[in-house]
Amino acid sequence: MKNSRIILLFLVVIFAACSGKKYVTVPKGIYDGFDLTEYKSFDFFEMKGPDEPGPNFKENIQYLQDAITKKMEERGLKRDSSNPELKINLGIRVQDKVQTRETNLATDPFMYTGQRNYTWSVREIPVNTYKEGSLTMHLVDNESNEAVWIGTIDRALPNKEKNLPATIQSAVDLLFAKIDN
């Protein structure tokens, strides 16, 4: 019985860790008419990083821009620094998060320890800490200087730096899948 509880708890923790928000958020109805094929060239706005960037900040930004460039070139757009029709603004935020769970009688039974005023209550207890990254991509028409498409994706970031490029590529793939719809 005790082993089955441990296995069940282990499966619940794994499921909770793997079920992070993976969907792209795009405001409804605003960008329905957007067609990327109307543009022939693109470039990126200048990135302004934090005052104290992490050790691999520039490499990760370069990897992100390379992944977006590849997706744009697959759709027939060329990178043009002199006079692009479309400019890409990237907003990046990384936050420390705490994963919690609620106590219950099945997994956290109350233990009477001989105290007269002892009470058991349901409460949130921390289970894990992780970093969540949020990427917002603004596609801006260079002539009118207005956003023609905005999408945001939030993902749990991997603990190991070597796994970050795969996470970045996955986020870019999801953003462009939303653009194509």
MARTOR-903056 format. One record per residue (C-alpha): residue in three letters; residue number from 1; z, y, x. Coordinates in pm, 1 decimal, m for minus. Layout:
BEGIN
aa,i,z,y,x
ALA,NUM,Z,Y,X
...
END
This chain:
BEGIN
aa,i,z,y,x
MET,1,0.0,0.0,0.0
LYS,2,90.7,239.0,279.9
ASN,3,m236.3,163.4,462.3
SER,4,m440.5,236.4,150.7
ARG,5,m267.2,575.7,115.3
ILE,6,m345.6,659.8,477.0
ILE,7,m709.3,555.1,435.9
LEU,8,m739.4,753.5,112.5
LEU,9,m583.8,1061.3,274.0
PHE,10,m817.2,1024.7,574.0
LEU,11,m1123.8,1005.3,345.7
VAL,12,m1011.2,1308.6,147.1
VAL,13,m963.1,1512.5,466.5
ILE,14,m1306.0,1410.1,598.8
PHE,15,m1470.6,1493.9,265.5
ALA,16,m1299.4,1833.4,253.4
ALA,17,m1401.9,1911.3,610.1
CYS,18,m1764.8,1817.7,548.6
SER,19,m1803.5,1989.0,214.5
GLY,20,m1819.3,2346.7,340.3
LYS,21,m2033.6,2599.1,158.3
LYS,22,m2389.6,2539.0,277.5
TYR,23,m2597.0,2737.3,34.6
VAL,24,m2780.8,3060.1,81.7
THR,25,m2673.0,3349.2,m139.6
VAL,26,m2949.0,3583.2,m257.5
PRO,27,m2889.3,3844.5,m529.0
LYS,28,m3050.8,3717.2,m850.8
GLY,29,m3360.4,3885.8,m983.5
ILE,30,m3388.6,4154.2,m717.1
TYR,31,m3616.6,3979.3,m467.5
ASP,32,m3804.1,3738.7,m696.2
GLY,33,m4140.3,3905.0,m623.3
PHE,34,m4101.0,3898.3,m245.0
ASP,35,m4394.6,3738.7,m63.2
LEU,36,m4366.8,3697.5,313.5
THR,37,m4743.1,3646.2,345.2
GLU,38,m4797.4,4016.2,263.3
TYR,39,m4677.7,4096.0,615.4
LYS,40,m4855.6,4027.1,944.4
SER,41,m4600.7,4134.9,1208.0
PHE,42,m4225.6,4156.7,1256.6
ASP,43,m3956.4,4250.9,1504.9
PHE,44,m3577.6,4269.2,1518.4
PHE,45,m3353.8,4572.4,1490.3
GLU,46,m3144.8,4634.8,1800.2
MET,47,m2829.8,4421.7,1790.6
LYS,48,m2497.3,4596.0,1832.9
GLY,49,m2233.9,4341.1,1919.9
PRO,50,m1857.1,4357.1,1916.5
ASP,51,m1665.8,4559.5,2174.8
GLU,52,m1544.5,4237.3,2334.0
PRO,53,m1814.1,3973.5,2278.8
GLY,54,m1736.4,3607.3,2335.2
PRO,55,m1852.4,3426.0,2647.0
ASN,56,m2179.4,3300.0,2493.6
PHE,57,m2250.3,3584.5,2250.9
LYS,58,m2580.5,3698.0,2403.2
GLU,59,m2709.9,3341.9,2443.9
ASN,60,m2628.0,3260.2,2079.8
ILE,61,m2796.1,3579.9,1954.7
GLN,62,m3102.9,3495.4,2160.9
TYR,63,m3105.8,3142.1,2019.0
LEU,64,m3078.3,3284.6,1665.7
GLN,65,m3364.3,3528.6,1723.8
ASP,66,m3576.7,3251.5,1879.1
ALA,67,m3515.1,3024.5,1577.4
ILE,68,m3612.2,3305.3,1336.0
THR,69,m3917.8,3394.6,1547.4
LYS,70,m4035.3,3033.2,1533.4
LYS,71,m3999.0,3025.9,1153.6
MET,72,m4184.0,3357.0,1115.6
GLU,73,m4468.0,3240.6,1341.5
GLU,74,m4494.2,2917.3,1139.2
ARG,75,m4562.8,3142.2,838.9
GLY,76,m4835.7,3337.4,1018.4
LEU,77,m4643.4,3646.6,1131.9
LYS,78,m4661.3,3769.5,1490.9
ARG,79,m4382.1,3943.0,1679.8
ASP,80,m4484.7,4301.3,1755.9
SER,81,m4235.9,4536.5,1920.4
SER,82,m4461.8,4842.6,1901.8
ASN,83,m4534.8,4873.6,1527.8
PRO,84,m4406.0,4583.2,1315.5
GLU,85,m4464.6,4578.1,939.5
LEU,86,m4134.8,4396.8,883.0
LYS,87,m3807.6,4446.2,1068.8
ILE,88,m3523.0,4197.8,1067.9
ASN,89,m3160.9,4309.9,1065.0
LEU,90,m2899.3,4043.7,1134.0
GLY,91,m2537.9,4079.8,1026.0
ILE,92,m2301.0,3828.8,1182.2
ARG,93,m1932.5,3778.8,1109.8
VAL,94,m1698.4,3510.3,1242.1
GLN,95,m1356.8,3460.4,1082.6
ASP,96,m1066.3,3228.9,1155.9
LYS,97,m985.9,3026.4,844.1
VAL,98,m702.3,2792.7,746.9
GLN,99,m774.6,2484.1,541.6
THR,100,m487.3,2403.7,305.7
ARG,101,m397.6,2142.3,52.3
GLU,102,m152.6,2136.8,m233.8
THR,103,150.0,1909.8,m215.6
ASN,104,194.0,1647.8,m486.2
LEU,105,431.3,1361.8,m562.1
ALA,106,182.0,1091.3,m461.1
THR,107,134.2,1212.6,m103.8
ASP,108,449.1,1420.2,m49.0
PRO,109,735.7,1260.9,m242.2
PHE,110,1052.4,1460.1,m260.6
MET,111,1332.6,1334.3,m39.7
TYR,112,1687.6,1387.7,m153.9
THR,113,1897.6,1465.5,151.2
GLY,114,2235.4,1509.2,m11.9
GLN,115,2207.0,1880.5,m72.1
ARG,116,2319.7,2001.4,m411.6
ASN,117,2061.4,2277.7,m447.3
TYR,118,1761.2,2071.2,m333.5
THR,119,1441.7,2124.6,m532.9
TRP,120,1092.7,1994.1,m478.1
SER,121,802.2,2224.7,m553.6
VAL,122,426.6,2227.9,m531.0
ARG,123,301.8,2449.0,m248.9
GLU,124,4.8,2502.6,m20.3
ILE,125,42.6,2354.0,325.7
PRO,126,m193.0,2412.7,619.5
VAL,127,m402.1,2114.3,723.1
ASN,128,m656.7,2252.3,968.3
THR,129,m786.6,2572.1,1125.3
TYR,130,m1154.2,2645.2,1179.4
LYS,131,m1401.0,2928.6,1229.6
GLU,132,m1642.9,3028.1,955.1
GLY,133,m1959.4,3212.7,1043.5
SER,134,m2151.1,3432.0,802.1
LEU,135,m2511.5,3531.3,870.6
THR,136,m2682.5,3796.0,659.2
MET,137,m3053.8,3848.8,716.7
HIS,138,m3215.0,4171.0,589.4
LEU,139,m3594.3,4181.5,588.5
VAL,140,m3684.1,4551.0,589.6
ASP,141,m4027.9,4698.9,519.6
ASN,142,m4082.6,4922.9,821.9
GLU,143,m4299.3,5177.1,636.8
SER,144,m4065.4,5239.3,342.5
ASN,145,m3747.3,5150.3,537.8
GLU,146,m3619.9,4951.2,236.5
ALA,147,m3488.6,4597.3,225.4
VAL,148,m3742.2,4364.5,65.8
TRP,149,m3524.8,4050.9,93.3
ILE,150,m3158.2,3986.5,175.4
GLY,151,m2996.0,3645.6,213.8
THR,152,m2652.4,3534.0,331.6
ILE,153,m2527.5,3195.8,445.6
ASP,154,m2169.4,3094.6,529.4
ARG,155,m2099.4,2786.4,741.5
ALA,156,m1807.2,2630.0,921.3
LEU,157,m1879.1,2664.7,1291.5
PRO,158,m1845.7,2365.1,1522.3
ASN,159,m1553.4,2349.1,1762.5
LYS,160,m1776.7,2257.1,2054.7
GLU,161,m2009.1,2527.8,2186.3
LYS,162,m2279.6,2269.3,2259.6
ASN,163,m2313.2,2198.4,1884.0
LEU,164,m2366.4,2564.2,1790.3
PRO,165,m2747.5,2568.5,1838.8
ALA,166,m2786.9,2288.3,1581.9
THR,167,m2569.6,2481.4,1335.6
ILE,168,m2772.5,2799.2,1393.9
GLN,169,m3099.3,2609.5,1343.2
SER,170,m2969.7,2454.1,1021.8
ALA,171,m2865.2,2796.1,886.1
VAL,172,m3205.4,2948.0,971.6
ASP,173,m3381.7,2652.2,806.2
LEU,174,m3180.9,2707.0,486.9
LEU,175,m3251.6,3081.7,485.9
PHE,176,m3625.5,3026.1,519.2
ALA,177,m3621.9,2750.6,256.2
LYS,178,m3478.5,3011.9,19.4
ILE,179,m3744.8,3267.1,121.4
ASP,180,m4018.4,3012.2,48.4
ASN,181,m3889.3,2947.0,m305.1
END
